[in-house]
Amino acid sequence: MKLTNKTPNSPLVKKPFKFTWNTFLLVLLIVEITIFGATNSKFLNPKLIFTGVNDYLSICIISLFVTMVMITGGIDIQAYSFIGLTSIIIGVLWQDFGFHIWAAAGVAVLVCALCGALTGFLIGFCGVQAMVVTLGGSFLFSGLALLISTLSSTESYQGISGFPDYFRFITKTKLFDLIPLQIIIYILLVIIAYTILHKTKYGRKIFLVGINASAAEYSGINSRWVKMSTYILSSIAASITGIIMTSYLGTAKSDLGGSSLTMNIITAVVLGGTLSTGGSGSIMGTVLASLIIGLLRFGMPLCFKVNTQYLDIPIGVLLLVVILGRSAASNPKVSGAVRKLLKKEK
């Protein structure tokens, strides 16, 4: 008789399936696609989905790096303002100051990074509440974008247009005549964000700072710098979004983006499993959540004829349900009551 050594690490031992939050999001995404697809077959047309991707690509990109901000225990509600700031800097420097278009884009990213550094410095080194700083920053940087627009010979309400083809190339090119190049850019940013947060020492520092900043300091981590750096990354991501949107629309405006993006970005991060108190979260969770929100905004008008003015309502409801559900799940009394009910059923 042969004895089989079935150790816990042996491939012969089947590991029990663990239903994670990301699994729930994946199921929710599949259900969403199924419902919209069954209601209107046009929803399943890849070309149609990719055509509408620019309506929610900004949410997907920015939420990746706002995830890092929120894991440290902070919040960033100013990110949308960097889209307009980037756009108008590119337009003014290119049209009125004779900069090469990509040099203008580089300056725009640098300016936004400095603005993010200022925000991060006030939060990380001065101890000012993140909500207060980023709320003020949203007004400050939106105002700065409006101020820069006055340097242009073109009226601000008209926008600066006429960009060269090699700038618009990034949003007009399609891989296999189907997949827009900006989707490839987004996938690259997902890989970068995932590697930074989950595969580097810096990423582990972000989690440790979110769990307990004081303990992180005692272990030799400069928690103030870590917090500041996450706001820099968030502002750079928003600036890249501004470049993509300016290229796609072919117009540079100071109000590009809009404050309505804020709720969608925060909802994507929270729905993705990032705790509002910090210390927990994942890039893949945010990716799935942002896709759920993006497809919801795309599918509701197409399949159920919902006016775009009312799309914030289901997003707001979704945010409230997630926050209340996670709060209830973390409550010992609620979780205890659920276990008792499950035992009675068995």
KEGURO-553257 format. One record per residue (C-alpha): residue number from 1; residue in one letter; x, y, z. Coordinates in steps of 0.02 Angstrom, whole numbers, plus 50000, padded with zeros to 5 digits. Each point is the difference from the previous one (the first is absolute). Layout:
<sites>
- bami | filum | x | y | z
- NUM | A | X | Y | Z;
...
</sites>
This chain:
<sites>
- bami | filum | x | y | z
- 1 | M | 50000 | 50000 | 50000;
- 2 | K | 50072 | 50169 | 49948;
- 3 | L | 49985 | 50147 | 50115;
- 4 | T | 49973 | 50170 | 49920;
- 5 | N | 50078 | 50146 | 50089;
- 6 | K | 49867 | 50135 | 49990;
- 7 | T | 50079 | 50150 | 50082;
- 8 | P | 49908 | 50167 | 50002;
- 9 | N | 50114 | 50061 | 49859;
- 10 | S | 49979 | 49843 | 49896;
- 11 | P | 49912 | 50020 | 49833;
- 12 | L | 49894 | 49848 | 50047;
- 13 | V | 49915 | 50101 | 50136;
- 14 | K | 49860 | 50109 | 49931;
- 15 | K | 49999 | 50171 | 50076;
- 16 | P | 49826 | 50063 | 50046;
- 17 | F | 49932 | 50137 | 49888;
- 18 | K | 50006 | 50168 | 50085;
- 19 | F | 49864 | 50123 | 49950;
- 20 | T | 50090 | 50168 | 50003;
- 21 | W | 49935 | 50176 | 49971;
- 22 | N | 50082 | 49999 | 49828;
- 23 | T | 49905 | 49841 | 49959;
- 24 | F | 49838 | 50087 | 50048;
- 25 | L | 50045 | 50147 | 49887;
- 26 | L | 50038 | 49882 | 49855;
- 27 | V | 49831 | 49915 | 50022;
- 28 | L | 49915 | 50170 | 50010;
- 29 | L | 50087 | 50055 | 49839;
- 30 | I | 49944 | 49841 | 49910;
- 31 | V | 49820 | 50024 | 50061;
- 32 | E | 50003 | 50181 | 49943;
- 33 | I | 50063 | 49953 | 49826;
- 34 | T | 49870 | 49860 | 49989;
- 35 | I | 49854 | 50114 | 50046;
- 36 | F | 50052 | 50140 | 49883;
- 37 | G | 50040 | 49877 | 49860;
- 38 | A | 49832 | 49912 | 50018;
- 39 | T | 49908 | 50167 | 49998;
- 40 | N | 50089 | 50070 | 49848;
- 41 | S | 50113 | 49894 | 49889;
- 42 | K | 50092 | 50158 | 49944;
- 43 | F | 50080 | 50007 | 50172;
- 44 | L | 50102 | 49844 | 49957;
- 45 | N | 50071 | 50080 | 49843;
- 46 | P | 50189 | 50022 | 50037;
- 47 | K | 50015 | 50149 | 49883;
- 48 | L | 49859 | 50090 | 50090;
- 49 | I | 50075 | 49966 | 50171;
- 50 | F | 50173 | 50059 | 49946;
- 51 | T | 49925 | 50154 | 49918;
- 52 | G | 49920 | 50051 | 50165;
- 53 | V | 50154 | 49957 | 50104;
- 54 | N | 50056 | 50183 | 50008;
- 55 | D | 49844 | 50041 | 50100;
- 56 | Y | 50068 | 49905 | 50149;
- 57 | L | 50186 | 49973 | 49965;
- 58 | S | 50043 | 50148 | 50112;
- 59 | I | 49914 | 49913 | 50146;
- 60 | C | 50098 | 49840 | 49967;
- 61 | I | 50171 | 50084 | 49990;
- 62 | I | 49987 | 50121 | 50146;
- 63 | S | 49920 | 49874 | 50119;
- 64 | L | 50154 | 49888 | 49983;
- 65 | F | 50110 | 50123 | 50092;
- 66 | V | 49867 | 50075 | 50113;
- 67 | T | 49993 | 49822 | 50069;
- 68 | M | 50177 | 50025 | 50068;
- 69 | V | 49949 | 50166 | 50077;
- 70 | M | 49852 | 49922 | 50090;
- 71 | I | 50101 | 49849 | 50059;
- 72 | T | 50110 | 50123 | 50097;
- 73 | G | 49841 | 50065 | 50084;
- 74 | G | 49983 | 50156 | 49892;
- 75 | I | 49879 | 50055 | 49866;
- 76 | D | 50020 | 50095 | 49836;
- 77 | I | 49852 | 50099 | 49935;
- 78 | Q | 50105 | 50122 | 49899;
- 79 | A | 50061 | 49881 | 49865;
- 80 | Y | 49871 | 50056 | 49872;
- 81 | S | 50070 | 50179 | 50004;
- 82 | F | 50167 | 49939 | 49930;
- 83 | I | 49914 | 49942 | 49841;
- 84 | G | 49948 | 50177 | 49954;
- 85 | L | 50164 | 50072 | 50062;
- 86 | T | 50099 | 49880 | 49890;
- 87 | S | 49890 | 50033 | 49850;
- 88 | I | 50013 | 50190 | 50006;
- 89 | I | 50189 | 49999 | 50034;
- 90 | I | 50026 | 49892 | 49845;
- 91 | G | 49890 | 50114 | 49894;
- 92 | V | 50074 | 50166 | 50057;
- 93 | L | 50183 | 49945 | 49994;
- 94 | W | 49977 | 49923 | 49827;
- 95 | Q | 49895 | 50136 | 49919;
- 96 | D | 50058 | 50160 | 50085;
- 97 | F | 50178 | 49963 | 50057;
- 98 | G | 50060 | 49891 | 49856;
- 99 | F | 50040 | 49843 | 50100;
- 100 | H | 50007 | 49831 | 49916;
- 101 | I | 49838 | 49911 | 50043;
- 102 | W | 50087 | 49859 | 50095;
- 103 | A | 50112 | 50124 | 50092;
- 104 | A | 49841 | 50092 | 50053;
- 105 | A | 49926 | 49835 | 50060;
- 106 | G | 50159 | 49966 | 50100;
- 107 | V | 49990 | 50171 | 50083;
- 108 | A | 49816 | 49968 | 50041;
- 109 | V | 50041 | 49835 | 50086;
- 110 | L | 50142 | 50084 | 50098;
- 111 | V | 49886 | 50143 | 50058;
- 112 | C | 49867 | 49876 | 50057;
- 113 | A | 50130 | 49896 | 50091;
- 114 | L | 50058 | 50157 | 50092;
- 115 | C | 49820 | 50042 | 50045;
- 116 | G | 49978 | 49822 | 50064;
- 117 | A | 50161 | 50017 | 50100;
- 118 | L | 49933 | 50160 | 50080;
- 119 | T | 49841 | 49911 | 50050;
- 120 | G | 50096 | 49850 | 50065;
- 121 | F | 50119 | 50112 | 50098;
- 122 | L | 49856 | 50088 | 50089;
- 123 | I | 49920 | 49832 | 50043;
- 124 | G | 50154 | 49896 | 50039;
- 125 | F | 50119 | 50127 | 50079;
- 126 | C | 49881 | 50133 | 50068;
- 127 | G | 49863 | 49881 | 50061;
- 128 | V | 49856 | 50092 | 49916;
- 129 | Q | 49847 | 49891 | 49967;
- 130 | A | 50001 | 49924 | 49827;
- 131 | M | 49817 | 50043 | 49967;
- 132 | V | 50031 | 50184 | 50037;
- 133 | V | 50160 | 50012 | 49898;
- 134 | T | 49935 | 49909 | 49846;
- 135 | L | 49834 | 50095 | 50005;
- 136 | G | 50097 | 50163 | 50001;
- 137 | G | 50116 | 49931 | 49867;
- 138 | S | 49855 | 49961 | 49885;
- 139 | F | 49949 | 50184 | 50002;
- 140 | L | 50180 | 50065 | 49994;
- 141 | F | 50058 | 49895 | 49852;
- 142 | S | 49838 | 50026 | 49903;
- 143 | G | 50023 | 50187 | 50026;
- 144 | L | 50181 | 49987 | 49946;
- 145 | A | 49945 | 49914 | 49839;
- 146 | L | 49875 | 50141 | 49969;
- 147 | L | 50136 | 50129 | 50032;
- 148 | I | 50119 | 49917 | 49877;
- 149 | S | 49863 | 50000 | 49867;
- 150 | T | 50002 | 50192 | 50004;
- 151 | L | 50178 | 49994 | 49929;
- 152 | S | 49932 | 49927 | 49839;
- 153 | S | 49949 | 50101 | 49848;
- 154 | T | 49850 | 49883 | 49985;
- 155 | E | 49845 | 50031 | 50106;
- 156 | S | 49989 | 49872 | 50141;
- 157 | Y | 49824 | 49946 | 49955;
- 158 | Q | 50055 | 49955 | 49823;
- 159 | G | 50146 | 49891 | 50051;
- 160 | I | 50167 | 49981 | 49912;
- 161 | S | 49996 | 49882 | 49852;
- 162 | G | 50096 | 49954 | 49843;
- 163 | F | 50122 | 49881 | 50083;
- 164 | P | 50121 | 49904 | 49887;
- 165 | D | 49962 | 49823 | 49944;
- 166 | Y | 50149 | 49928 | 50096;
- 167 | F | 49916 | 50059 | 50161;
- 168 | R | 49827 | 49937 | 49957;
- 169 | F | 50080 | 49836 | 49945;
- 170 | I | 49989 | 49930 | 50178;
- 171 | T | 49810 | 49998 | 49995;
- 172 | K | 49967 | 49979 | 49814;
- 173 | T | 50104 | 49841 | 49978;
- 174 | K | 49915 | 49831 | 50020;
- 175 | L | 50087 | 49835 | 50025;
- 176 | F | 49933 | 49869 | 49877;
- 177 | D | 49880 | 50136 | 49943;
- 178 | L | 49902 | 49970 | 50161;
- 179 | I | 50091 | 50039 | 50164;
- 180 | P | 50038 | 50186 | 50029;
- 181 | L | 50180 | 50040 | 50048;
- 182 | Q | 49940 | 50082 | 50162;
- 183 | I | 49939 | 49829 | 50059;
- 184 | I | 50177 | 49935 | 49979;
- 185 | I | 50063 | 50151 | 50099;
- 186 | Y | 49875 | 49959 | 50138;
- 187 | I | 50056 | 49817 | 50006;
- 188 | L | 50181 | 50058 | 50016;
- 189 | L | 49951 | 50116 | 50144;
- 190 | V | 49908 | 49855 | 50085;
- 191 | I | 50158 | 49895 | 49990;
- 192 | I | 50106 | 50144 | 50067;
- 193 | A | 49879 | 50037 | 50143;
- 194 | Y | 49984 | 49815 | 50046;
- 195 | T | 50188 | 49978 | 50001;
- 196 | I | 50028 | 50156 | 50106;
- 197 | L | 49868 | 49956 | 50131;
- 198 | H | 50013 | 49811 | 50010;
- 199 | K | 50176 | 49954 | 49945;
- 200 | T | 50116 | 50132 | 50075;
- 201 | K | 50061 | 50054 | 50171;
- 202 | Y | 49924 | 50170 | 49969;
- 203 | G | 49830 | 49917 | 49978;
- 204 | R | 50018 | 49909 | 50166;
- 205 | K | 50042 | 50166 | 50082;
- 206 | I | 49837 | 50073 | 49933;
- 207 | F | 49902 | 49860 | 50085;
- 208 | L | 50098 | 50016 | 50163;
- 209 | V | 49972 | 50188 | 50007;
- 210 | G | 49814 | 49972 | 49974;
- 211 | I | 49990 | 49869 | 50137;
- 212 | N | 50096 | 50101 | 50129;
- 213 | A | 50105 | 50152 | 49952;
- 214 | S | 50080 | 50013 | 50173;
- 215 | A | 50055 | 49818 | 49999;
- 216 | A | 50067 | 50023 | 49824;
- 217 | E | 50105 | 50147 | 50061;
- 218 | Y | 50073 | 49895 | 50141;
- 219 | S | 50048 | 49865 | 49874;
- 220 | G | 50100 | 50127 | 49900;
- 221 | I | 49873 | 50049 | 49867;
- 222 | N | 49983 | 50184 | 49960;
- 223 | S | 49809 | 50000 | 50001;
- 224 | R | 49991 | 50186 | 49958;
- 225 | W | 50098 | 49975 | 49838;
- 226 | V | 49897 | 49845 | 49955;
- 227 | K | 49838 | 50099 | 50019;
- 228 | M | 50068 | 50145 | 49899;
- 229 | S | 50061 | 49886 | 49860;
- 230 | T | 49828 | 49921 | 49976;
- 231 | Y | 49925 | 50171 | 49963;
- 232 | I | 50138 | 50031 | 49873;
- 233 | L | 49960 | 49836 | 49912;
- 234 | S | 49814 | 50041 | 50002;
- 235 | S | 50030 | 50171 | 49922;
- 236 | I | 50112 | 49925 | 49864;
- 237 | A | 49865 | 49872 | 49958;
- 238 | A | 49871 | 50140 | 49986;
- 239 | S | 50120 | 50098 | 49889;
- 240 | I | 50022 | 49850 | 49884;
- 241 | T | 49810 | 49990 | 49992;
- 242 | G | 49998 | 50184 | 49951;
- 243 | I | 50121 | 49966 | 49856;
- 244 | I | 49894 | 49855 | 49937;
- 245 | M | 49837 | 50099 | 50011;
- 246 | T | 50075 | 50152 | 49914;
- 247 | S | 50066 | 49889 | 49860;
- 248 | Y | 49832 | 49912 | 49982;
- 249 | L | 49893 | 50157 | 49998;
- 250 | G | 50126 | 50101 | 49899;
- 251 | T | 49965 | 50149 | 50113;
- 252 | A | 50089 | 50072 | 50152;
- 253 | K | 49885 | 50074 | 50133;
- 254 | S | 50025 | 50052 | 50181;
- 255 | D | 49839 | 49914 | 50056;
- 256 | L | 50036 | 49832 | 49918;
- 257 | G | 49955 | 49855 | 50115;
- 258 | G | 49872 | 50075 | 50117;
- 259 | S | 49970 | 49978 | 50187;
- 260 | S | 49874 | 49860 | 49967;
- 261 | L | 50147 | 49883 | 49976;
- 262 | T | 50043 | 50009 | 50185;
- 263 | M | 49855 | 49894 | 50062;
- 264 | N | 50029 | 49869 | 49865;
- 265 | I | 50186 | 49989 | 50043;
- 266 | I | 49972 | 49983 | 50187;
- 267 | T | 49859 | 49874 | 49971;
- 268 | A | 50114 | 49896 | 49888;
- 269 | V | 50135 | 49995 | 50134;
- 270 | V | 49881 | 49960 | 50144;
- 271 | L | 49901 | 49873 | 49898;
- 272 | G | 50166 | 49922 | 49953;
- 273 | G | 50027 | 49952 | 50182;
- 274 | T | 50109 | 50143 | 50063;
- 275 | L | 49952 | 50047 | 50177;
- 276 | S | 49961 | 50185 | 50027;
- 277 | T | 50100 | 49987 | 50161;
- 278 | G | 50153 | 49935 | 49907;
- 279 | G | 50111 | 49847 | 50016;
- 280 | S | 49910 | 49889 | 49874;
- 281 | G | 49967 | 50001 | 49813;
- 282 | S | 50055 | 49930 | 49833;
- 283 | I | 50031 | 50060 | 49824;
- 284 | M | 49903 | 49857 | 49920;
- 285 | G | 49850 | 50038 | 50110;
- 286 | T | 50004 | 50181 | 49941;
- 287 | V | 50016 | 49944 | 49818;
- 288 | L | 49846 | 49889 | 50015;
- 289 | A | 49901 | 50133 | 50092;
- 290 | S | 50043 | 50136 | 49875;
- 291 | L | 49945 | 49886 | 49858;
- 292 | I | 49836 | 49967 | 50090;
- 293 | I | 49969 | 50187 | 50020;
- 294 | G | 50058 | 50039 | 49822;
- 295 | L | 49889 | 49868 | 49921;
- 296 | L | 49856 | 50055 | 50112;
- 297 | R | 50016 | 50178 | 49934;
- 298 | F | 50014 | 49932 | 49823;
- 299 | G | 49862 | 49869 | 50011;
- 300 | M | 49862 | 50094 | 50091;
- 301 | P | 49967 | 50128 | 49862;
- 302 | L | 50024 | 49871 | 49861;
- 303 | C | 49894 | 49859 | 50073;
- 304 | F | 49875 | 50087 | 50115;
- 305 | K | 49993 | 50174 | 49921;
- 306 | V | 50053 | 50082 | 50164;
- 307 | N | 50041 | 50184 | 49980;
- 308 | T | 50185 | 50033 | 50027;
- 309 | Q | 49954 | 50135 | 50127;
- 310 | Y | 49937 | 49865 | 50118;
- 311 | L | 50148 | 49880 | 49988;
- 312 | D | 50073 | 50064 | 50163;
- 313 | I | 49850 | 49929 | 50094;
- 314 | P | 50042 | 49814 | 49977;
- 315 | I | 50185 | 50039 | 50031;
- 316 | G | 49954 | 50087 | 50165;
- 317 | V | 49887 | 49857 | 50051;
- 318 | L | 50138 | 49876 | 49960;
- 319 | L | 50124 | 50097 | 50107;
- 320 | L | 49880 | 50007 | 50149;
- 321 | V | 49958 | 49814 | 49987;
- 322 | V | 50185 | 49951 | 49995;
- 323 | I | 50047 | 50111 | 50149;
- 324 | L | 49851 | 49942 | 50105;
- 325 | G | 50028 | 49818 | 49951;
- 326 | R | 50185 | 50002 | 50044;
- 327 | S | 49965 | 50092 | 50163;
- 328 | A | 49868 | 49872 | 50047;
- 329 | A | 50115 | 49855 | 49954;
- 330 | S | 50139 | 50069 | 50112;
- 331 | N | 49879 | 50020 | 50146;
- 332 | P | 50023 | 49850 | 50120;
- 333 | K | 49815 | 50001 | 50049;
- 334 | V | 49941 | 49993 | 49819;
- 335 | S | 50126 | 49867 | 49947;
- 336 | G | 49956 | 49898 | 50156;
- 337 | A | 49815 | 50009 | 49960;
- 338 | V | 50033 | 49943 | 49821;
- 339 | R | 50102 | 49850 | 50062;
- 340 | K | 49859 | 49949 | 50117;
- 341 | L | 49874 | 50006 | 49857;
- 342 | L | 50113 | 49894 | 49891;
- 343 | K | 50022 | 49871 | 50138;
- 344 | K | 49811 | 49990 | 50024;
- 345 | E | 49976 | 49968 | 49814;
- 346 | K | 50126 | 49857 | 50006;
</sites>
